[in-house]
């Protein structure tokens, strides 16, 4: 849960969310598993640190209107056998 992690990690999450929410036009952002989860969990308004397991090169789509993130589509999820 994000409420249980170190404060520095919550600040990192807030900064990542703010950076994505501030984008004013269609933008591709290439990042990794935990950053995707941090941003998507905020867009979903949930406290879980891991809300899904994005597959390699999957595409997650978010909308930012007036600085508020909304999840449009989660990317494909990796299968358990893909986790190493």
C-alpha positions, 0 to 999 in steps of 0.5 A: 500500500502506498500509505505504508511506504517510506515518505520519499517513495510517496514523494517520488510517486507524486512527482511521477504523477504530476509529470504525467498529469502536466502533459498537454498533448498526446505523448508517449512515455517509456517507463518501467513496471513500478512507475506505470503502477504508481501512475495507474494506481493514482489514476484509479484512486487506489492505494495498492502499489501494484495494480497490474503486471504490465507486459514488456512493451505493453501500452497503457493509455491515460488521459489528463484533463485539467491535471486529473489523470484518468485510466483509459486502457491498461496495457497487456499483462504479463503471464506468470511464466513471464515473471523472472 
